[in-house]
């Protein structure tokens, strides 16, 4: 099994029934709540060492749950990272490598499709255009609420505040019909531009990113507080970030270009009082472990070909499997012509594959300031071998299509191995414009040009169309269709 997590003796983890006694009573309804917070650094959360006091609700969840202190994403942008979280697969397996120009494949199972097949009500409530249903993550959800407001600034995407997203989710949750429920809530507030609402804008005037984190935490209070005040809730909560934020570290203002710990390390908290007691786990874990963990917690068997493993064993003190964690950052390769960035994390060692490779000992150098490639050649070779074992299939750099006459965008996209075309054929209706540019600024100028050009026009959408195939905007949305590049 390629890239399966193995125990130190080389064996596979035993099935759930062998690893622990089942704590899920027969006939008990177990609900699942998945919360993803965009652009959330691990060290912005009190449970991970922050001293700002910005996350009291998340910290309460952590105190009653299992905190995975070395959790990592596999991607540093939103769409691929959520594809990893929802499918339990790595980016080179499901094929979504960047935000722009990819759609999640229709034949790949997700947590939503699996739980729906098991009789769950399924609902998703997202807060940013990057997770719009047209990109394929809506499959398996009875309700996929992606109704957004306008962009918060000239360099921003359409989004909505976390309070509005949580309110929509609560309305849906209140309509339960007795079946178990799977609800996914995505919060976008910490993403740039940092424009927190009051009182957080004033409270964190000097650190607006922290203000946005505080706003995200407060937005979650209505849905988390009732669970935290229940002695034994029949709900499993998984809370994580899709990626972090550099905030100027290593010369990166936001995220999407590099894969240092500021953008790769994220919080991961499992709240499942009916399944596991509170604990802290220091082993390296990844987003690909979330699906197996949830399925194990509800006494369902994960697919044997999933690369990750259930974390319930580690929460109960079992040893961590000895396997590398794969990561990548390919936006700069797509948009700027840089070399593709991939890497692996094994224990406390982190290897970054580039023309000038990098090796860091995160135990002694958590800030990744000392490149050890020259002094640890044997370790470099071992980690290079780990990376070579992954069928990465790095796509070649795409061309930069212009938005031309009908069919031109499709014809040029279909020849690129980098991304899945968003159109059915080169002769069909025009599809969602995808703006690939060398910088965020030029991307923003292109977006404003599209907005002006389409303010009164009707653009066809790939995911929603009328009978004539000429619908331009998603129903209920006044914003034209487009795809972002790096940094979302």
PyMOL commands that set and color helices and strands:
alter all, ss='L'
color gray80, all
select helices_A, chain A and resi 16-19+42-44+46-48+56-63+78-87+91-94+111-117+129-131+133-135+162-173+200-203+208-228+249-251+261-264+289-297+312-315+331-335+377-388+408-414+440-453
alter helices_A, ss='H'
color red, helices_A
select strands_A, chain A and resi 31-37+66-72+121-125+143-145+181-187+235-241+268-271+279-286+325-329+341-346+349-353+358-361+433-434+482-483
alter strands_A, ss='S'
color yellow, strands_A
deselect
rebuild
show_as cartoon
